[in-house]
Amino acid sequence: MTVMGKTITQKIIENHLVSGRFAPGEEIAVRIDQTLTQDATGTMAYLQLEAMKIDRVKTELSVSYIDHNTIQIGFENADDHRYLQSVARRYGIYFSRAGNGICHQVHLERFGKPGKTLLGSDSHTSTAGALGMLAMGAGGLDVALAMAGEPFYFDCPRVIRINLTGGLPSWVSAKDIILRILEIFTTKGNVGYVFEYGGDGLSTLSVPERATIANMGAECGVTTSVFPSDEMTRRFLRAEGREKDWSEIKPDLDVVYERTIEINLSELVPMMAKPHSPDNVSPVRTAGEILVNQVCIGSCTNSSYKDLVTIAKILRGRHVHEGVSLVITPGSRQVLENLASNGYLADLLGAGARLTESSCGFCIGASHSPESGGVSVRTSNRNFPGRSGTEDAEVYLASPETAAAAAVTGKLIDPRNMPLPYPGTEMPERFQVNDDMIIEPEADMASAKIIRGPNIGQPPENDPLPADISGEVAIKVGDKITTDHIMPAGARMKYRSNIPKYAEFVFEALDKKFYKRAIKTRKAGRHNIIVAGLSYGQGSSREHAAVCPMYLGVKAVLAKSFERIHAANLINFGILPLIFKDEKAYDGIDQGDQLAIHGIRKIIEENRAIIVQNTMKGINFEVTCNLSRRQRDILLAGGALNLVKKKADHA
């Protein structure tokens, strides 16, 4: 029998296996070494952690970041932040204060370690794959369970090798690499895969550049992205004063991948993602004469020291076009302090840039929304409709170099047309490091008081799965519905810890009457059902896109396909993620139709075929729901938290 070599992904998974085996498609459970949360998802995660009745987190390291709603409009955000700080103190969690930086940038700088597992309540947790970690996004409840010492369950992934060869030409950057990958793979059809990077081109890519690529792998819908831990990784950790955390991780020479994609870096050109999807990709040179109103440089995708030094060199001696508002967001306070110490901050300010706090603001529509109908060029990772905070804005995703060219010229142009040589940027031998904005956990704080503001509620309770589902199609939506479509981000997120209030805005972007219709059906004692197309639940890991529909009495979502994190969130909150066996059945359903699934509880218990009856049209059709025994138990209990409480009561 021939023993095949192992991928990096397989090595890390097998080193952390709690149950199952490395067999793609089978459910496995892995031990989680590190967790991260941010304030948009963290409050609910920690409310759920409290309900688990543990004394202290059981991971090697857990970090609570404040980075999303740092402007703190209204009392709700500040109250949440105070709650999060007090919970961190009580349970032994590191706390990164508002202003210290975006969770993914800071975690890369200060906490990430090659070979470790990281679970984060943010879909872009995959950024840490740049360090050779198995870093995955998940819903807050899964992260809370990991902090309580439970393993993380997911389908064992298939691994695709992305082989990078050659070197990037001038004016082409890591953002152009991942946009090219999005052009190849698109945002759908990649659930259950890991992108693992290799090739001689890696020797030219620093960790921040790798982080840009790993970050936007989330837009493809893969489980995560993984880079080897090599000398470039060692150099980055040395610059951070953390060389002791380095270890080498690479695949075996005789490994066989599910699929291999070759990308010659020397052949790439500046790319852009046009409105309104990260996979609507084409070369920037094809843009034509597009006038730009706003440029935003930053986000967890492109806010590193390397990115912003490059921008500063491009802007030096120039000024932002009079028709453009240039917003620059350093990814962390460390990035900002190093820019200031080395004189680059003066270049940015001198050119007319507007400097923001190190936060997620513009990326999530919580600040710096463009004008009505405005064109905004951004280095962030998503350009979904309305995500910028302006419903009719046209948002283009591009590299920092392309964004800087737009800021100076007022047009979306190929940066290779800029009248200056490309300003290369070398990584420093040592960063200026200051961790004063990180509060470390103390040895024994079991008596620490948890502070709750008036907007902070409790996780909503759900009933066990009923014997039958009988209800109304509350809404029918199309393909590629994102969690932003389901639960709006931006200013609405201040209600994230007040589920009855936040639920008023479910599907607000698609149908402002949805809430009243759904609450009426729920009060009548009937169930709500959602019908959707392909790739339902793209984007954020925000579990509120499952929690709030659950609160409104949604018992099932019928879709052509689901994205990984959202499907897991639906199960965690007792909502059935059902897939049409024949996609043509989708066409025969209308909003307002009455659907029934008789004997659903017994069907789930026995893992049998599921038949849905459209009682208004006299049509029956089959749906599938591929569940493990664990997932069936969660659904039967009405959600994972119910199951945890039930087990605790019988312990």
N, C-alpha and C positions, 0 to 999 in steps of 0.2 A: 504494500500500500504506500503510495506516494504522499508525503506530508507537504502541503503547500505552505509557502511563506505567509506571513501575517502583515496586514496593513497597520498603520498607526492606530486607526480607529479600533481594530480588533484587539490590539495589545492593551489599550487603555480600558476597553470594556471588560476584557477577560480579567484584568487586574482588579476590577471593581465588581465583578458579578456576585450577586446575592442569590439569584435564582435564574434558571434557564441556561441556555448555551448560545454560543455565537452561531446562530442559524438565521439568516435574513428572513424576515417576515414573522418570526415567532416572538411572542412577548417575552421580554427579559426584564430583570430588575437589577439596578446597579446602586452601589453605595455612593452617596454624594459627599464629597470632601468640603466644598464651599458653596455658599448661596449668596445671592444678592437680591435686593429689592430696591425699588424706587418709590417715591411718594405717591405716584398715580395708582400704583397697584399694591403698595406696601401696607397701607392701613388695613385693607380687608384681609391681607395675608396674616397680619399680626393679630387681628381680631379672631381669626380662625386658629392661630397658634395658641392664643389664650384659652380657647375652648378645649384644647387638648390636655390641659392640666399638667404640663411638665414644669420642672423647676428651672431648667437652663437649656439652651440649644445644645445639640449633641453632635454638630458638625465640627470639623477642624477649625472652620472660620466662617462666620456669617457677617455680612455688611448691609446696613440700611443706609441708602443714599437719598438725599434731598436734591433733586435736580430738575423736576418737571414743572411744578407750579411755584417757582421761587419768587415771582412778583408779588404773590400773596394778596391778590385783590379780594376783598371781603375777609371775614374772620375765619372762614372755613379752612382755607389752606394753612394758615398759621396754626390753627388748632390741631390740624392733622400732624403738622410737623412737630409740635410739642408732644403730642401723643406718641409719635414714632421715636422721639428721643427718649421718652420715659420708658417705653417698652424695651428699647435697646439696652438701657441701663439695667432693667429688671431681669432680662434673659441672657445677658452676656454676649451682646451683639455690637460689633464696631458700628459707629455712627458717623457718617460723613455729612457735615453740616451744609446748609444752603450756601452756595458760593464756592464750595471746594471743587465742584466739577461734575461733569456728566458721568454717570456710574460706569459706563464701559471704558471710558478713557482713564478714569482714576483706578479702576480695577486692574487694567492693563499695567499701569505704572507702579502700583503699590502692593497688589495682592496676588495676582495671577501666578501660577506655577506650572511648568511643563509636567505633563503626565497626570495631572489632577482632574477630577470631575467638578464642574461648576453648573449649578442650576439657578436660573434667574427668572424673576417674574417680569421679564421683558424679552420680547422676541429677538432683540439684537444682542443678547447675551453671547451669541456665537462669535462676537468680536474677539473674545479671549482665545478662540481657536488659533489666533496668530501666534500664541505662545506655546502651541503644542498641547493645549488643554482640550478635553471633551466638554465643551461649553454649550449648554442647551437652554433655550427659552421654554417656559412653562407657565401655566396659570398659578396664581398666588397660592391656591390651596395645595397644589403639588409641592411648592416651595416650602410652605408651612409644614407639610408632612416630612419633608427632608430635614428641616431644622429639628423636628421632633424625633429624628433618628430612623425614620422610615425610608426604605429604598425608593428610587424613582423607577416607575414602570413605563416602558415604551417598546415599540416594535423594533427588534434588532434590524439595523439598517443595512442596505446594500451600499457599497462604496464605489464611487466614480472617481477615477484619477483624472485630475486636470494637470496636464504636463506643460509647464511654462518653459520655453526655450528662448535663447537670445537675450536681448536687452531693450529697454524702452527707448524710442527716439526722443529727441528734444520736444518739449511741450506735450508729451503724452505721459500719463501718470497712472497710478494704481486704480483710480476711479474708472478710467477707460477700459482697464482689464475687466472689472466686474460688470461694466455695462455691456461689454462684448459677450460675457458669459450669460447675462440676462437675455441678450439677443438670441443666443443659441438655445437656452433652456426654457425661456419665458417664465412667467410667474405661476404656472400651473403644471401639474403632472409630475412633480418631483418629490411628492410625499414619500417618506421612507428611505430616502437616500442621504448619504453624506458626501460632500465634496472634499476630497483629500488632494492637496497640492504637492507637486514635485517638479523635478526638472532642473536643468542647470540655470534657468532664469531666476530661480529663487535666490541665488547668491548675490543678485543685484537689488533685491527687495528688502528694505528694512522692516522691522516689526510694525511701525506705524502704517507702512504701505500694505503689509499683509493684513493688518487690522481692518483697513478700508474694504478689502476684498472679502474677508470673513464676515464682516458686518453685513454687507448687502447680499450675502448668500441667503439671508433670511427672506429676501424678496423672491427668491426662487422657490421657497417653500420646503427647502431641505431640512433635515433634522439638525444639522450643523455643518460647519466647515472646519477642516483641521490642516494645519501646517506642521511640518517637522520642527523639532527643536534642534537648532544647529548653531554654528558659530555666530550667525547674525542674531539669533535669540540671546546667546550669551553676551554679546556686545551690548544689546539693549538693557538687559538686567544689570550688567556692570555699570552702565551709565546711570541706572536708578539706584545704585548702591545695594543691589540684591543679587550679586553673582552667586551667592551661596544657594539660591533657589533654583539655579540652572541644572538641568540634566539633559542629556542627549536623547532624543526620540526620533527614530526613523523607521521606515518600512523595511521588511526583509527584501533582499535582492530578487528572490524568486516569487514574489507575490503576484497573484493574478487578480485583477480588478474586474468588477462587473462591466465596466466600460472605460475606455480611455479617450480623452479629448486632448488634442494637441493645439496649443496656441503659441505662435511665434511672436514674441513681444515686439520684435523689430518691425513687424508688419502692421502693428496697430496704429490707428489715427485717433484724434480727439473725437469722443462720442458724446451723445446727449440722449436722455430719455424725454420724449415729448409728452405733453398732456394726453391722458391722465393716468398713466401706468408706468411703473419702472421698467417694463419690458417693451415699451413703445420706442425702440432704440434705432438710431441712425447716426451717421457721421455728422458732426457739427457743420461741416462744409456744405451740407445740403439744406441748411436752415433758411437760406434766402435773406431777405431784408426784414428781420424781426427786431423792432425797437423794444428796448428793455426799460422797465420802470424801477425795478428793484433787484438787488443782488444780495443774497444771504450766504455767507461762507462760515461753515462750522458744522454743528451737529455731531453725533457720535461717529459719523462716517468720515468726516474730513476736518477735524479740529485739532490735529496734533501740532506739535512744535514744528515739524518738518513742513507740514502744509502751510502754516501761517508765515513762516520765514520766507517760503517761496513767494507767497502773495506780497509780503512786505518788499521784497526785492523787485517785483514787477511794478509795484506802485511807487517806488522811490523816485522822487522828482516829478511825479505826475499827479493829476488830480481827478477825482471821480467826476464823470460826466454830469452836467447840470440837471439832466433829466432822470438821474439814477440815485436811489437811496441805497448806499452800501452798508450792510450790517455784518459785523464780524463777531463771532462767538468763539473764544478760546475754549477748548474742551475741558480744561481744568485750571485751577489756580496755579499749578506748577507750570503749565504752558504759558500762562499770562506773566508770571514772575520771570521766567526765562526770556520771554520776548522783551520785557522791560529792561532786564539786566544787560541784554546784548544790543540794545538800541533799536530793535525792530518795531517796538510799539510806537515809537516816534514816527517811523515811516508810515505806519498805518493811519495814525491820527492826522499826520500832516497831509495825507492824501484826501482827507475828508471822510474817512470811515467812521461809522457809529459803532462804538464798542459796547457789547452787552456783557451781563454776568455770565459766568460759565454754567450754562443750563441748557435745557431742551427747548426753550421758549418758542423760537420761530418754527422749529421742526414740527411741533404738535399743534400749531395754531394758537398758542397761548400768548403770543406777542408778535409784533412786527408783521401783521397781516398786510398784504399788498392792497393797492387801491382797487376800486371796482373795475373789473375787466382787465386788471393789470397783468403785465408779463413779469414774472419773477424767475430769475435763474438762481438755483440753489444747489449747494453741495450735499444736501441731505439725502435720505434714502427712499423717500416716498413722495409721490405727487398725485395722490388720490384726489378726486374732486372735493373741494371744500376743506381739505386738511390744513391748508395755509391759514384758514380763518376767513377767507373770502371765497364765497361760493362760485363766483364766475371768473376767478383768477386763472391764468394760464401759467402753470408751473413747469419749468424745465429743470431736469437734474443733470448736472455736469461736474467736471473736475474743478478744483480750485483755480487752475490755470485758465480754463475757459470762462469761469465766473469772473476772474480778475479782468480778462480782456473785455467782457461785457460791461463791467463797471467803468472802465476807462473810455470805451468807445460809444457806449449807449446802445450797442447792438449785440446780438448773439452772433459772434464771429468765431471762425477757427483761430485759436490762439497762435497758431504758427504764422499768422499774418501780422502779428505784433512787430513793430519796428525796433526790436532789441534782441540781443542774444538770450537764449534760455538761461535763467539764473539757477543753476544747480545748487542744491542744499545738502550739506553733509550733516550727519547726525553728530551731536556733541559727544565728546568722550565722557562727560559727566554732567548730569542735569543738576540744577539747583533744586534741592528737595526740602520741603517744609510740610510736615504732617500735623501742624498745630490745629487744623480744622477737622481732624479726625479724632473722635473721642473713643479711646480704647475701653473695652469692658473691664470691670473690676472683678476681683476674685469672688466675692460673695455679696450679691445684691438682692437676695431673695425677698428682702423686706422693702425694696424700693417701691415707691408709690407710682402707679400708672395714672397719668393725667388725661382726662377725657373732656373735650369741649362738647357743646350742645348739639353739634352736627354729627357726632360720632355715635352710630348705632351699634347694632349687633348683626352678625351674619344672619340673613333671613333663613327661616326654617322651611323645609320642604316635607311633604308627606311621602310615604313610601309609594312606589309605583302602583297605580291602581290596577284592578282586575281587568278593566277595559279602558280604552281611550276613545272618547267620543267628543268631537268638537268641531270647530270651525277653522277654515283656512284664513287666518288673520291677515296674512299678507303673502303675495307671491312676488318673488324677486328674480333677477336674472343671474348671469354668470359673474364671477369675480367680485362677490359682495365682501367688502372688508369689515373688520371690526369697527372701523370708523363709521361705516354706514349704519351698523347696528347700534353702537353707542358712541355718540359724538365726543371728540376730544376737546382740546382748547378750554374755554371758560367753563364748559359744562362739567369738567372733571372735578371741580371743587365739591361736587356732591357725591364723590366716589365712596365715601363712608356712610352715606345716607341713602340706602337702596330705594326706599319708597319714593324719594324725591328724584333720584337719578333715573328711575324707571319711567318717569314721565317723558323722557326724551328718547326712548327706544325707537329706532328707525326714523328719527326726526328728519334726517336728511332726505329720506325717500318718501315718507308719508306722514305728515304732521298729525293725521287723524288716527294713527295706529294705536297710540296709548289709550284713547277713549274707547276705541272699538275693543281692544284687548281686555281692558278692565271691566267693561260691560259684560263680556262673555264670561270672564272669571267669576264675577259676582253672581252670574246666573247659574253657576255651578257646572259650567261646561269647560272643556279644555281648549286652549289655543294651539294651533299648528302652523308652522312656517314652511313654505315651499320655496325651494331655491334651485339654481342651476349649478354650473361647474365651479369648483374651487371656493366653496362657501367658507367664510371665516378667515380670509387672507389678512395679513398685516399684524397688528399688535397682539400680544399675548393677553391683553386686558380681559380678565375673566368676567368682568361686568357684562360683557356681551353674552354671557350665559346666565349670570346671576340675575340680572334685571328681567330678561325674558322668563326665567323660572318664577320670579316674584309675580309676574303677570299671568301665570298659569299656563305657560307653554310647556307641553309635555313631549313634543316631538318636532324635529326638523327633518323634512324630506328633501333631499338634494341629490344632484347628479354626482357630486363628489365634495369632500371636505378637506380643509387644511388640518395638519396634524394637531397643533396646539388647541385650536378651537374645538375640534372633535373631542379631545381629552377633557376640555373644560365643560362641554355639554354633559358628558358622562359624569364628571365630578359633581355636577349639580342636578343630576337626576333627569336630564332631558335626553331622549332617544335620538341619536344621529342615524337616520335611516337613508339608505342609498337606493335609488330606483334601479331595479334589476333591468328594466327596459327603459331607457331614457325617454322614449316616446310617451310614456305615461305622464311625464311632466306637462306635455302639451295639452292633455285633457283635463287639467285642473285649473280652476279659476278661484280668485279671491272670493270668499264667502261660501264656497262649497262646504258641505258637511261631510266629514270623514270619520270613519269608525275602524278601530282595530280591536276586535273582540278577543278576549282571552289573552291579552298581551302579557300579563304578568306570568301566566303559566307558560306561554310561548318562550319568554326570556329565560325562565327557570329551566326549560327543557331544551333550549337552543334550537327551536324549530323554525320553519319558514314563516314569514310574516306576510299576511294578506291584508291590504287596506281596501276598505269599501268606501266608494264615493256614493253615499246614499241619495244624494240629489240627482245624480246622473245614471245611477244603476250600473256603475262600472267598478270592477275589482281589478287590482293590480298588485304585483309582488314587490316588496322592498327587502333589502338585505341589511344585516347589522352584524358584522363580524366581531364578536366579543370574546374576550377571555373569560374564564370563570370568575376572576377577580372583578372584571368590569360588570359582569352580570350581577354580582353581589352588590356592587355600588348602586347600580340602577334600581335593583329591587328595594334597596334600603332608602331610596330617594336622594342619594348623594353620598359622597365620600365622607363628609363630616358626620352625617347620621351614622354611617358604618363605624367610624372611629369611636363615637360616643357609645354605640351599642356594645362594641368590644370592651371598652373601658368599664361599662356597667357590669359586664360578666366576668371581668378579670378577678 
